[in-house]
């Protein structure tokens, strides 16, 4: 079972290279976008993105969007027109951060590659505890400030 999953994961990893990156898609939808790499405590390098509408004055609010299972940050910018959530938020003056979890392209780690079985040896709990904590730590001040302003 594990061997079959690893084989499938490698096929998906190779196919993912053919798909556009989140920022490329966002730009075709009229948004400004920047790529960022963040490294988890256990060495996974996650590609994340910042999206904003350049026609809107400096964004005053920050929001982080995290994709669901078997998905990627591109889901937040994939729809055309004003139909994507990232676009709607950016148009309303939000600075939108699009997070990715480990196991999403591009597949990078400080010491492992996607061909290593150990690269794929992580749990849902590790994804929740180690991947999302990066965002909570980075933006806790902004969230706290926003909560103070809204109370």
C-alpha positions in Angstrom: 0.0 0.0 0.0 2.7 2.5 1.0 4.8 1.5 -2.1 1.7 2.2 -4.4 1.2 5.5 -2.7 4.8 6.5 -3.2 4.7 5.5 -6.8 1.5 7.6 -7.4 3.1 10.5 -5.5 6.1 10.4 -7.8 3.9 10.4 -10.9 1.9 13.3 -9.6 5.2 15.2 -8.8 6.4 14.8 -12.4 3.1 15.8 -13.9 2.9 18.9 -11.7 5.9 20.4 -13.5 3.6 20.8 -16.6 1.1 23.0 -14.8 1.4 26.8 -14.3 2.5 28.2 -11.0 0.1 30.2 -8.8 1.6 33.6 -9.6 1.5 32.9 -13.4 -2.2 32.2 -13.1 -2.8 35.2 -10.8 -1.1 37.5 -13.3 -3.3 36.3 -16.1 -6.3 37.2 -13.9 -5.0 40.8 -13.5 -3.5 40.5 -10.0 0.0 41.4 -8.8 1.8 38.4 -7.2 5.0 37.6 -5.5 6.5 34.2 -4.7 8.0 33.4 -1.2 9.7 30.3 0.1 9.3 29.4 3.8 11.0 26.4 5.5 9.3 24.3 8.1 11.1 23.2 11.2 11.6 19.7 9.7 13.1 21.0 6.4 10.2 21.2 3.9 10.5 24.3 1.7 7.0 25.6 0.9 6.3 27.9 -1.9 3.8 30.6 -0.9 2.5 33.7 -2.6 1.3 37.2 -1.9 -1.5 38.6 -4.1 -2.7 42.1 -4.3 -4.5 44.5 -6.7 -2.1 47.1 -7.8 -4.9 49.5 -8.6 -6.0 49.6 -5.0 -4.2 51.9 -2.5 -1.8 50.2 -0.1 -3.6 47.1 1.4 -4.4 47.8 5.1 -5.6 44.3 6.0 -3.9 40.9 5.7 -5.6 37.5 5.2 -4.0 34.0 4.7 -5.8 31.5 2.6 -4.9 27.8 3.0 -6.0 25.2 0.4 -7.8 22.0 1.4 -6.6 18.4 0.9 -5.2 17.3 -2.4 -5.2 20.9 -3.7 -2.8 23.9 -4.0 -2.7 27.7 -3.6 -3.7 28.0 -7.2 -7.2 27.1 -6.3 -7.6 30.6 -4.8 -6.8 32.4 -8.2 -8.0 29.9 -10.8 -11.5 31.4 -11.5 -11.8 34.1 -14.2 -13.1 37.6 -13.6 -14.0 38.5 -10.1 -15.1 35.0 -9.2 -12.0 33.9 -7.2 -11.8 34.6 -3.5 -8.3 36.0 -3.7 -9.4 38.4 -6.4 -12.4 39.6 -4.4 -10.3 40.1 -1.3 -7.6 41.9 -3.3 -10.2 44.2 -4.9 -11.5 45.0 -1.5 -8.0 46.2 -0.3 -6.7 43.0 1.3 -3.1 41.8 1.1 -3.7 38.1 0.4 -1.2 35.4 1.3 -1.7 32.0 -0.3 -0.3 29.2 1.7 0.8 25.7 0.5 1.3 22.6 2.5 4.1 20.0 2.1 3.4 17.5 -0.6 2.4 20.2 -3.1 4.5 21.3 -6.1 7.2 22.3 -6.2 8.5 19.5 -4.1 11.5 20.7 -2.1 13.2 19.8 1.2 16.5 20.9 2.7 18.0 17.4 2.5 15.5 15.1 0.8 14.1 14.8 -2.7 10.7 13.6 -3.9 12.3 10.4 -5.0 13.2 9.6 -1.4 10.6 7.6 0.6 11.4 9.7 3.6 10.2 12.8 1.8 6.7 11.5 1.8 6.8 10.1 5.4 4.7 12.8 7.1 1.3 12.8 8.7 -1.7 15.0 8.5 -0.9 16.1 12.1 2.6 17.2 11.0 1.1 19.2 8.2 -1.3 21.0 10.5 1.2 21.5 13.3 4.3 22.4 11.3 3.1 24.0 8.1 0.3 26.3 9.4 2.3 27.4 12.4 4.5 29.4 10.0 1.6 31.6 9.2 0.3 32.0 12.7 3.8 33.1 13.9 4.4 35.4 11.0 1.1 37.2 11.1 0.1 37.0 14.8 0.9 40.7 15.2 -1.3 41.7 12.3 -4.2 39.5 13.4 -3.9 40.9 17.0 -3.8 44.5 15.7 -6.9 43.7 13.5 -8.7 42.2 16.4 -7.9 45.3 18.6 -9.2 47.6 15.9 -12.4 45.7 15.5 -13.3 45.3 19.1 
